Amino acid sequence: MTTASDLLKRHFETLVADPAAWRELIADDLEWELVYAPSLGHPARLSGREAVERHVGWFRGAVEDFRFFDLWVYPFADANGAVAEVKAEGLIKATGLTYRQEYVLFLRTEGGRIAHLREYFDPVRAARAQDAPIADGR
């Protein structure tokens, strides 16, 4: 049985480095909550494989040399849940600015695949790297 902790580690290993392998980790009906993304003009929730892959594809195209590091994964008592803290950095192609971020990501699995993600990050860091304003969010 693949645990949520295993899938969470593989998510960070493959999201950017191996898109084909990453696609195999996610459920067709994946729900991905991006809690602070509306302040950057992005949706707060991505529903389903198509929406998730479109957004992840945009991200891969917008950032160069993106990498995750200092990953800490904390399993839940229920093997279907885990949370991670991770740092990341890359170059925003449009601005030439370095994007440095710290993420907290909650993951739930169903049927051995990633079924739900809830991601927290600092939108101010993202806006600065994109040379973009922070939206009101209302």
C-alpha positions as CSV (number, residue, x, y, z in Angstrom):
1,M,0.0,0.0,0.0
2,T,1.3,3.4,-0.9
3,T,0.9,5.8,2.0
4,A,0.1,9.5,1.8
5,S,3.6,10.2,3.1
6,D,5.1,8.3,0.1
7,L,2.9,10.1,-2.4
8,L,3.7,13.4,-0.9
9,K,7.5,12.8,-1.2
10,R,6.9,11.6,-4.8
11,H,4.8,14.6,-5.6
12,F,7.7,16.9,-4.8
13,E,10.2,14.7,-6.6
14,T,8.2,14.6,-9.8
15,L,6.0,17.7,-10.1
16,V,8.6,19.6,-12.1
17,A,11.3,17.0,-12.8
18,D,9.1,14.2,-14.3
19,P,5.7,15.4,-15.3
20,A,4.7,12.0,-16.8
21,A,5.5,10.2,-13.5
22,W,3.7,13.0,-11.5
23,R,0.5,12.5,-13.6
24,E,0.4,8.9,-12.5
25,L,0.2,10.0,-8.8
26,I,-3.0,12.1,-9.1
27,A,-6.6,11.0,-9.1
28,D,-8.8,12.1,-12.0
29,D,-11.0,14.0,-9.6
30,L,-8.2,15.7,-7.7
31,E,-9.1,18.8,-5.7
32,W,-6.2,21.2,-5.2
33,E,-6.9,24.2,-2.9
34,L,-4.5,27.1,-3.3
35,V,-5.6,29.1,-0.3
36,Y,-3.6,32.3,-1.0
37,A,-3.6,32.1,-4.8
38,P,-6.5,34.5,-5.3
39,S,-4.4,37.4,-4.1
40,L,-2.2,36.7,-7.2
41,G,-5.2,36.5,-9.5
42,H,-5.3,32.7,-9.6
43,P,-8.1,30.4,-8.6
44,A,-8.5,29.3,-5.0
45,R,-9.4,25.7,-6.1
46,L,-8.5,23.5,-9.0
47,S,-11.0,20.7,-9.6
48,G,-10.2,17.7,-11.7
49,R,-7.2,16.5,-13.7
50,E,-7.7,18.9,-16.6
51,A,-7.7,22.0,-14.4
52,V,-4.8,20.8,-12.3
53,E,-2.7,19.8,-15.2
54,R,-3.4,23.1,-17.0
55,H,-2.3,25.1,-13.9
56,V,0.8,23.0,-13.3
57,G,1.7,23.3,-16.9
58,W,1.5,27.1,-16.7
59,F,3.7,27.0,-13.6
60,R,6.3,24.8,-15.3
61,G,6.4,27.1,-18.2
62,A,6.7,30.3,-16.1
63,V,9.5,29.2,-13.8
64,E,13.0,28.0,-14.8
65,D,15.3,25.7,-12.8
66,F,12.6,25.3,-10.1
67,R,13.6,22.9,-7.3
68,F,12.3,21.8,-3.9
69,F,14.6,21.3,-1.0
70,D,14.6,20.9,2.8
71,L,11.5,18.7,2.6
72,W,9.9,17.5,5.9
73,V,7.0,15.1,5.7
74,Y,4.7,14.4,8.7
75,P,2.4,11.4,8.4
76,F,-1.0,11.4,10.0
77,A,-2.1,8.5,12.2
78,D,-4.4,7.7,9.2
79,A,-2.1,6.5,6.4
80,N,-4.3,8.4,3.9
81,G,-3.1,11.8,5.1
82,A,0.1,13.7,5.5
83,V,1.5,17.2,5.7
84,A,4.8,18.6,4.4
85,E,6.9,21.7,4.8
86,V,9.3,22.4,1.9
87,K,11.4,25.2,0.5
88,A,11.7,26.0,-3.2
89,E,13.3,28.3,-5.6
90,G,13.5,29.0,-9.2
91,L,13.8,31.8,-11.8
92,I,10.6,33.6,-13.0
93,K,11.2,33.7,-16.8
94,A,9.1,36.8,-17.5
95,T,10.9,39.0,-14.9
96,G,14.3,37.3,-14.5
97,L,13.8,37.5,-10.7
98,T,14.5,34.6,-8.3
99,Y,11.4,33.1,-6.7
100,R,12.0,31.7,-3.2
101,Q,9.2,30.2,-1.3
102,E,8.2,28.1,1.7
103,Y,5.2,25.8,1.3
104,V,3.0,23.9,3.7
105,L,1.0,21.2,1.9
106,F,-1.7,18.9,3.2
107,L,-2.4,15.7,1.2
108,R,-5.2,13.1,1.3
109,T,-5.2,10.0,-0.8
110,E,-8.0,7.7,-2.1
111,G,-7.3,4.5,-3.9
112,G,-3.5,5.0,-3.8
113,R,-3.6,8.3,-5.6
114,I,-3.5,12.0,-4.5
115,A,-7.1,13.0,-4.2
116,H,-6.8,16.3,-2.3
117,L,-4.1,18.9,-1.8
118,R,-4.3,22.1,0.3
119,E,-1.3,24.4,-0.3
120,Y,-0.2,27.4,1.7
121,F,2.5,29.8,0.6
122,D,3.5,33.4,1.0
123,P,1.8,35.3,-1.9
124,V,3.9,38.4,-1.3
125,R,7.0,36.5,-2.2
126,A,5.3,35.2,-5.3
127,A,4.1,38.7,-6.3
128,R,7.5,40.2,-5.9
129,A,9.2,37.6,-8.0
130,Q,6.5,38.1,-10.7
131,D,6.7,41.9,-10.3
132,A,2.9,41.8,-9.8
133,P,0.5,43.5,-7.5
134,I,-1.2,41.7,-4.7
135,A,-4.9,41.6,-5.5
136,D,-7.5,42.6,-2.9
137,G,-9.0,39.1,-2.9
138,R,-12.6,40.3,-2.4
